[in-house]
Amino acid sequence: MIEFDPEKHGPGLCAYLDGELDADAAREIERLLDESGAARGYLDELRAVSRGLSALPRIAAPDRILQSLQAEKPRVVFAGHVRRLKLRMLDIFPQTLALAALLAFVWVAGRQFLPPASSRVDSTAPTLVDSRHAPRAPTESIATNTTEDAGRAIDKSDSPTVARVTTEALSAASPTMPIAAPGYETASKGAAAPAGAAFAGGGRGGAAVDESAEKAEPVAVRGSEVRPVDPDAPPVVNVFIATRSGEEFEAMNALLADYGAKVPPADGVQERKSGPAQRQFHQMELPSGEMEGFLAALETDAPRQVNVEVRFSPKQTELVQQMVGAPAADDAQRNANREPARNADQAGQPAEDRKPEPMVLADVMPDRSRKEDDRLKPGISGAAPAREATKAGKRSGAPSPPASSLARRPGGKDSQPSKPAAEPPAESQADIVTASQPEEEAAMGGVAAEPPAATSAGANSRAASAPQNHYGRQFRNAADWLSRSQAQATRAAGKPTAQNVLLNVFVEPPRQEPLTTAPASQPNR
Amino acid sequence: MAPGCEASRLVGWELCPAARVKPVDETVVSVSSGKSVPSDSELVERTQAGDATAFELLVRRYQDRVYNMAYRMCRNTADAFDITQDTFVRALRALPQFQLRANFFTWLFRIGVNVALTQRRKEARRHAFSLTRQETGGDSDPPAFEPAVAGDPAGASTRRELSARIEEALEQVEAEYRTAVILKDVEELDYSEIAEILDVPIGTVKSRIFRGREALRRLLADWQDWGS
């Protein structure tokens, strides 16, 4: 009688299942199976796993793989030429190195001895905020975290997708508050910036250099960051918008007011090269349960520039820290799958002992190479029908919807009056995550996706054919993330929990005419 | 599999994309069209000689499999696209040094697996929480090859749920075990091919496949219907 031991006989059973055993080994396994019911049951389970994996649907490669390779091929050839050329230059012209060193020296010396960047910034940096109508400074609790968000000038000269903060805008926003102006290095030197007032301007746009920013982790990457906030502060949403003046601006204001924004008196209209422009800073308290709908509405109706900040409550900060930094539960689960010996030193390790990684929400900024995929993805739940309808209208060239047609907050002034939803129960929180399933299934069933917009054409054609709003990906991602983190927080706590993370979504879509007047000479970066 | 696909499997992906394209080791003749289909080695030779269309044929022949493998490894269509693209770019770059004695398919898959594993390692190092990915791991794009459901919505729903469960469980399995299991059960390669792709002995392949399946078995233990 052979006693069945999964550790000992498992690999053999697996190989037997796959028909990879020689005759002798197979006979031995068959003898084991004859004698041991446990072995038979175990083999059945392994077979079921194998069949389940084999039954996974096949995913077809998108056609554009070939297109992208066709674009890549000349580059590969070209790279080969360059490599050969480089080698030849090194062989034949050793002076090249000396010349390169000399140029590097000149460049470094020039940077050392030229006037600091701040002097150029002061005279040339664009100012989005009219000092007469400066957005009010955020409340104190916000200011400790996000001073720079009080006023933000968007300078797209460095990268089309990265928002940067200018000194002037910040000073205008809060003249009494010491401001660090990331991106303009010398402008912030010596300023006692508030702790955590770091906005790195995105990974591609330059790094914050003020000392407090360097100390304050996490570092913002690619325009998005998560930072813990004051636990006692109420949930607050800050929205900074910059639009063309007119219907679009009014519609956005109406949308925000509908969600309870305290809309300050209208800012003045500024004349720009691209036409009249207007910007506004809103601050509002938004129940976390409405966050998804709000972001969905923004996705549909947000104007050209909008910064959204969401502050949450402390429990979810812990959650997100776990989720992003040291996911203890996940680790334990994963470790359970590893070999016991390999796990012995890790499984028992408490999560607190692990060094948490900086909390970074990456991949938020637009990635046009993935645009097509995004379009095929179903939208988030909530205001999806309205959003799709609005998008369809925009695609067809219809004018922007008036304020009354925007996605309305339940209980808003245009809808039936009802008390804003309190924290939804655990089930409904979880439902947020799965609410988009019907859409996904519809998409799987072959429902026509959005037609692809022109991505390689010029700005004009893009502006004409693509939806005006380019935030879809960002807001969808943010909303997805919010829903899921809410649901997870609720599950973890066993009860509805408030949100507790500062989520900044800084987006600057491609647009036909920049709102910001580019200075004649760019500040030195 | 749809009727007629069995025959068209011989001619590769073109006539029956749902067919699991096996490496074409020798030139075969299409049953339907009578045209000869060049073998991998023939296409490789032509590519090495500077025939751009030959490599295009190789890409067309294997892109679905590489993409599917990449998707199963990372559970994200965008990453899978990047991995597939990177795989073929690397293959194109390395093709001049490719020895015709080797099997192109396993060589290509070896590149693909390495690219996918490297990408995952990079992600793990960065430890970023990406908004493009869901907590459960990836996005939920429609599986393009899944046959249309006709008359059995409940069964389809169960299958989808089962697939989702398996995918979630698969993601929790350690990378080296997951890779082996994917290559065996999803890509249906045999042990020797997997050993060649992973560059490990067959005994190691055997062990890894067992560990991967065992982990999945435990993770799916609470799923009552998965056996059926």
Interface residues (C-beta under 8 A of the other chain):
Chain A: P6 G10 P11 L13 C14 A15 D18 E20 D44 E45 L46 A48 V49 S50 G52 L53 S54 A55 L56 P57 R58 I59 A60 A61 P62 R64 I65 L66 S68 L69 Q70 E72 K73 V76 V221 S224 V226 V320 M323 V324 G325 Q333 R334 A336 N337 R338 E339 E357 M359 V360 L361 A362 D363 V364 D367 R370 D373 L376 K377 E440 A443 M444 G445 G446 Q474 N477 A478 D480 W481 R484 S485 Q488
Chain B: P17 A18 R20 A52 E56 V59 R60 Q63 D64 V66 Y67 N68 Y71 R72 T77 A78 A80 F81 T84 Q85 F88 V89 L92 R93 R126 H127 A128 F129 S130 L131 T132 Q134 E135 D139 S140 D141 P142 P143 A144 F145 E146 A148 V149 R159 L162 S163 I166 E167 L170 Q172 V173 E174 Y177 V181 I182 K184 D185 V186 E188 D190 Y191 K206 S207 I209 F210 R211 R213 E214 A215 L216 R217 R218 L219 L220 W226 G227
